[in-house]
Every structure is written in C-alpha cells, then in structure tokens.
Amino acid sequence: MADITLWKPEPDLIIHQALGKAVEEASELAKILARCLIQGLDAKDPKTGIPNRQAVLEEMADIDAAIVWLLEVAYRPDDQLLERANRKLAGFLQWQKMLEDDREHSDRDPTLDNRWNAGLDFAMKQLCKLLGVDPQSVSWDAATETLDGDVRSVIGNILRAKLGENWGPDGREPEGYAGTVADMIGSKANG
C-alpha cells in the first residue's frame, strides 16, 4: 500500500485551467493582503510605487473574474452558493460591528491599545533608569483593576525599590532619606 494518496489531475481541460487560474489569482491576492498587513493599506509597493490600496482592488477584481469563470465552467447556477455567501457576509458584518464597538470603547480605555501599554512600559523603565533602579527588581503586577490605581501602584513599587519597603505614599519619609522624592529626582536628573 502506498504512503501517499494516488490521484490524477482534473481531466476536463477547461475546468483544469479555471481551477489553476483561481489558485493563481487567490495567491496573488493573498500576497498583496499580507503586504498590507505588514506595510499598511495606504503604503506603496517599494519596488513599483503602486499604492497597496490600488493593488488590492486589482487583485480582488482578478480573483472575482477567476471565480466567475470557475462558476460558469464547473458549476450549475444554485441558490445554495448565494445563501452561503449571504450567511458569510452577515457574519463578517457582525464581526465588524463587534470590532467597531471595541474600537469605540478603546478610545475611552487606553489600555486596550498596545501602543499605550508599550508607551507606559517605556515611561516606567525610564523612571527606573532616572532613579537608578533595576527594572528586574520592581513588581510590575499592580492588579488594582483601575488604570489610575495600576499606574500609581507601579510607580509606588519603583519608588519602594529605590527608597525601601517602608516608603509609602502617605507622606512618611523613607528610612535613611532626608528630602523629598522631587529632591531626589532633581538631584538624579542633574547629577
């Protein structure tokens, strides 16, 4: 018994070519879509200068033509195809609404944006650098369930790493430190 499935190619020449053309056009569309994910829809092909948005439209038209041709040569008109396409489109539109709702919410909650989180991490690490604190010695887990509380908690953890466990935001001076946090930051920034 063979270790592979044995088959022969599609015997009808026209259907064979229509299948091949559909694969070719689908791969060209996939290629430009991948480039758009990497470079952005409004960027341009670095070699040809053709806008990605224009290239996507051209490739969508090409795959659309290939699909129409394949439908004409290999399938009989059938309402099942239209029904499936409509169901799929309804699902895409529902997904789009969910994404739009999330995007609207993310305008109010910056933590849903990875750029916010990256910027906050950068700022906290810069604060560590300014204070001479090893970021590895800081507990980054705040878990206060509020944006303000989490930020304050991590800043407090950085200051505790610098000033000692007895330091607290209640106005107590840390052991062995004479001055304010502002004085310390100012002297570190100037020194």
C-alpha positions, -999 to 999 in steps of 0.1 A, spaced: 0 0 0 13 34 -10 22 60 17 5 87 -4 -30 92 -18 -29 84 -55 -48 107 -79 -49 120 -114 -54 157 -124 -87 171 -134 -94 156 -168 -115 184 -182 -90 209 -198 -113 240 -193 -121 232 -157 -84 223 -150 -73 258 -163 -101 276 -144 -91 259 -112 -54 268 -119 -63 304 -126 -84 307 -94 -54 294 -74 -31 318 -91 -53 348 -85 -60 338 -49 -23 336 -42 -17 370 -57 -45 385 -36 -30 367 -5 4 382 -13 -8 418 -15 -30 414 16 0 402 35 20 432 23 -9 455 35 -8 438 70 30 445 72 32 479 55 -3 493 58 -31 496 33 -21 532 24 16 524 18 31 518 -16 49 488 -31 86 497 -25 97 484 -59 69 496 -82 55 525 -63 19 512 -69 -3 521 -39 -12 489 -19 -49 500 -19 -49 501 -57 -31 467 -59 -57 451 -35 -85 464 -57 -69 450 -89 -62 416 -73 -98 414 -59 -111 421 -94 -88 394 -108 -100 368 -82 -136 378 -88 -132 372 -125 -115 339 -119 -143 328 -95 -170 338 -120 -152 318 -147 -149 288 -125 -185 290 -115 -195 292 -152 -175 262 -163 -177 239 -133 -210 246 -115 -247 250 -123 -264 280 -110 -275 272 -75 -292 292 -47 -270 275 -21 -240 295 -32 -258 328 -28 -273 316 6 -239 307 19 -223 340 7 -251 359 24 -246 340 57 -209 346 55 -214 383 48 -238 386 77 -211 370 99 -185 394 86 -208 424 93 -215 412 128 -177 408 134 -172 443 120 -198 457 145 -180 440 174 -147 455 163 -162 489 159 -177 487 193 -143 476 207 -126 505 189 -151 530 203 -145 516 238 -108 517 233 -110 555 227 -122 556 263 -98 529 277 -63 534 265 -51 501 280 -69 484 250 -43 499 227 -10 481 226 8 514 219 -5 528 252 8 498 271 42 500 253 45 537 260 36 532 296 62 504 299 88 526 283 80 555 307 82 533 337 115 519 326 128 554 320 117 563 356 137 533 368 167 545 348 164 580 362 162 567 397 189 541 393 165 512 399 169 479 382 136 472 364 140 435 373 137 444 410 103 460 406 70 443 409 51 453 377 19 435 388 -4 461 401 -39 444 399 -59 473 413 -84 469 384 -83 507 376 -60 525 352 -51 552 378 -46 527 405 -24 504 384 -2 533 373 1 546 409 8 512 422 37 505 398 52 540 404 50 532 441 67 498 435 95 517 417 99 541 445 99 513 471 127 496 451 146 529 453 137 541 488 130 509 507 99 489 518 89 514 545 84 541 520 47 548 513 26 574 496 12 586 529 39 612 534 62 592 556 99 597 548 118 566 539 144 554 564 177 570 559 165 596 534 164 633 541 144 651 515 116 647 491 111 625 461 112 656 440 146 665 455 158 630 448 146 631 412 160 666 407 194 656 421 195 624 400 185 643 368 211 669 374 238 645 386 
